Amino acid sequence: MQRIANRALLALVAAAALGGCSAASTSTAGGEPEYLVAPDAASRPFSPAVRAGGLLFLAGKLGTDNGGKLAPGGIQAETRQAMENIGAELKKAGSGFDRVLKCTVFLADMGEWAAMNEVYAPYFPEGKRPARTAVAVNGLAADARVEIECIAAA
């Protein structure tokens, strides 16, 4: 069942990225993707968010403050800051946690999954929790413990 749900979500994402979604799209005229640019865009090789076909694709967020420093205190502090960063990006794009469809969580140590989850879960309204994948990775930028990316309805 999970495999079928994942395939259906991937088909939806692919259709949206190719402009196959309905007129509810908030992309730019002609169905072209809208690249939402950060103030420091020149120093980054990616967009913090891209809107296409009624979906909002957020780049992975670390638990860093505006100065780029990791939140002190380990996995839970970093997760909280990453979620706050995601919330700010969603708000800027006119969306919110209640419209998040899918998240991918990258963990430096899968042993911290439960501690991360304690902080992550309350950000989503009951009954509107997104599909999620969590994977352990060999390393993250800035020696972070967690990075989270999301896809939301725009």
N, C-alpha and C positions, 0 to 999 in steps of 0.2 A: 504494500500500500504506500509506504514512504517513497519507494522508487518511482511509482506512478505519479505521486504528488510532485516530486522533484522534476520529473520530465515535463509535467504540465506547466510548472513555474518557469522552467527553462524555455519552453515554447512561447509562453507569454512574454518573457523578457526579450527573446529573439524577435518576435513579431513587433514589439514596441520599438526596439532599437532600429528596425527597418521601416518604421513609420506605419505599421499595420494596425495600430489602434485607432479607435473612433475619434470623432470630433471633440472629445473631451480633452484632447491634447492641449497643453499650454506651451508647446514648443513654439519657436519662432515661425513666421509665415512660411508656408510651403512644407511644413512638417520637418524642417531641418532641426537637428539637435541644437540646444541652447547651452553653451558652455559658460557656467557661472564662474567668474574669475575672482580670485582673492586679491586683496590690495598688494600683496607681495608676489604677484603672479610671475613677474620676470625672473624670480629666483627659484621657481618651482617648475619641474617638467610635467606637471599634471594640473587638471582643474579640480577644485575641491568638490564640485558637483556638476552633473550634466543632466539636463532635462530633455527627454525624448519620448514621443508617443505616449504622453500622459504619465510617464514614470520619471522618478528622480533617482539618479545613481550617485551615491556619495562615495568619495574616495575614503580609504581607511583612515580612521582617526586614532591618534595616540592619546594617552593621558597627559598631555602637555598644556602648560599655561600659554598665555599670549606671547611670552618671551621664548617659548620653545623648551622650557625646563619641565622635566617629568615631575608629576605630583609626588611629593615624598610620602612614604608610608607603605609602599608595596602594591600588590595586585589590586586590592580593594580601592585604594586611593587613586590609582591609575585608571581603573575601570570607571569610577565615578567621574573623573575628569574627562575621560574619553566620551562617556555618555552625555555629559554637559556640552562637550564640543559638537557632538552629533545633534543634540537638541538645538543648539544655536544655528547650525547649518540648515537644519530642517526649517526652522522658523524663518530664516532669511529667504528661503525658497518658497515660503507659503505653505509648508507642510507641517507635520508633527509626528510624534511617536505613535499616535493612534492610526497613522496612515503608512507605517512601515510594514512592508510585506516580507522582506527577507534580510537577514543579517548573517555575516560571516565573522566569526571571532577567531583571531589568531593568538595563540598563547605560547609564551616562551617555555612554559612548563605545564603540561596537562594536569599535574598534581594540584594546580591552583584553580582548576575548573569550578569546584564548588564555591570557593571564596569569591571568584569573579561572578558567578551566577547569583549570589546573594545580593550583589549590588546591581547587576544588570536587569534582573527580572522586574523589579518594581517600576521601572521607567515605562513599561507597557501596560495599558489598561487591561484589566481582567477580560478575557474573551477576545482580545485583539492582539495576542502575542504573535509575532512574526515567525515564519519558518526560520530555522537557524542551523548553521553548521559551525562546529567548533573544531579547530585543528591545532595540533602542536607544531611549532616551527623551530627551525634551527637558530633563528635570530631575528630580531626586529630592529628597525631604525632607532637610534638613540638609546640602545640597550633597554628598550621598553619591555614590560612584562606582557602587555596586551595591545592589540590593534583591532578595531572593529569597523567593518564597512557595512553599508546598508543600501537597500533598494526600497523606495517608498513611492506611493501614489503621489503625483505632483499636485 
